[in-house]
Amino acid sequence: MAMSKKPVTGMKDILPAEMQIRDYVISLIKETYKGFGFTPIETPCVENIGNLSNKQGGENEKLIFKIMKRGEKLDLAHAQSESDLADSGLRYDLTVPLARFYANNASALPKPFKALQIGPVWRADRPQKGRFRQFHQCDIDILGDPSNLAEIELILATTTLLGKLDFKGFKIHINDRRILKAMAQYSGFAPDQFDEVFIILDKMDKIGRDGVREELIQAGFAAESVEKYMGLFSAMDDAGDALTALENTLGGVLEDGAAENLKEIIHSVRETSQVDFELVFDPTLVRGMSYYTGTIFEIEVPQFGSSVGGGGRYDEMIGKFTNMPTCACGFSIGFERIITILVDHHFQVPGSKNKTAYLIEKGMEGDRLCQVLRQAQQAREAGQQVLVSMMNKNKKFQKEQLMAEGYTEFKEFYKNPLKN
C-alpha cells in the first residue's frame, strides 16, 4: 500500500508561522491564568470508556474514538458486543478527566482548587473551518467553591486573556440552567420533556423565534404550552430589566436565589472588569452538556460568527466518582477557533526577538566553521535568536523563505573570509 503524505481526515499539520502564534497564545494563557491563582495540571489522553460514556457528555459521547483492548484481553473470536472489544477511549473534553483527577487526588489538593488544563482532545466530528477531530482545549475550573465568586473569577480571568489578545466588543452570554427549567415548568412542559425543548430552543439564533415555535409544535408539544413558553420571551423584550421581569413572572417555580445569584455575577463583573466586552443575560442560552447544574456562559466573537468558548457550573459530576457532593465550575476557551481568528487577521506576535540567519558557504573548513559557530553562540548568549544554516544554491529563494518565518537580518559567511 502506498504511503499517504496527507494527515488523517480531521487532523492537520501545523506550519511554523502558525506554531509561533500557538506557542505565544499558550504562554499568554498560562501567564494570565496563573495571575488569577490557577494551577496547571495534566491528565492522560486516554480515559476509561465507562467514564467517557456516563451520560454526562451529551452529543460528544457519540463521537468517542474508542480504543480496542490489548493483548490477551482482546478476544475477537468470542466478542459479542462493543464492550467486549473496547475498554478505553481518547478524551473528548477536559472536564470528565478533571472530575476523575480531582476525585483521585482531592486529599493532596487545596480547597477550593483552581485548575488550569491545556491539551489535545479528540472527537469523531465532521471537520470544518476552525473545527478538527484533534484539537486543543484550554480549561480553567474552580472545584470546591459553592459561591458565585467562582463564576465571577472565571469570567474575569477569561475576558482578561481575550483582552490581552486584542479582542474587543465581544459578548459573554450568561444564563442559569435552573432558570431554563423553571421557564419550561411554568409553561407546562413535563420534566422528561425538558431536554428536547432545550435542544430546540438552542436553535433560536439560527431559526429565530418563529422557527422554534414551529419546531416545538412539530415535535408534538401542546400548543398551549408552546405559546405560553414563547410568550415569556416576548414579555422580556418589552421589559427594561428582562431578568427581574422573568423572576417576577416565574414566581414559585423558580428556585430561590437563582435570579439574584445571576444578578450578582453580572453586576460584579461589569463593575470590576477592565476589558471592552458586553455581559448579557440570555434566556435562550442552553449549552449542550447535561452535566451543567447552574450558571452557564458562552463567548460570542463577531469575527467568527459563533461561540469561541463557554462553560458553567457542574456541581454533580465529581460526586459520581466519590459519592460525595463536590461543587465545581469551569470555563473553556475555543483555542483552535481563537488561533484561526488570529491567523486570518495576520496576527503578529508582539515583542518577538530579532531573528538573524547565519548562512554558511558549503565546504567551509573546520576551523573557520567553528569561528562562525562561536560567533553565533555569543549572539545567542546576548539574547539574540540565531539560525545557522548552509547556504543554498538559490540564495535569494532561501532568504525569501526565511523572511516568511520572521528572519529580518542575514549574515553570510564564505570559505574565504575576504568575501564576507
Buried (B, 14 or more C-beta within 10 A) or exposed (E): EEEEEEEEEBEBEEEEEBEBBBEBBBEBBBEBBEEBEBEEBEBEEBBEBEBBBBEBBBEBBEBBBBBEBEEEEBEEEEBEEEEBBBBBBBBBBBBBBBBBBBBEEBEEBEEBBBBBBBBBBBBBBEEEEBBBBBBBBBBBBBBBBBEBBBBBBBBBBBBBBBBBBEBEEBBBBBBBBBBBBBBBBBBBBEEEBBEBBBBBBBBBEEEEEEEBBBBBEEEEBBEEBBBBBBEBBEBBEEEEEBBBBBBEBBEEEBBEEBBEBBBBBBEBBEEEBEBEBEBBBBBBBBBEBBBBBBBBBBBBBEBBEBBBBBBBBBBBBBBBBEEEEBBBBBBBBBBBBBBBBBBEEEBEBEEEEEBBBBBBBEEBEEEBBEBBEEBBEEBEEEEBBBBBEEBEEEEEEBBEEBEEEBBEEBBBBBEEEEEE
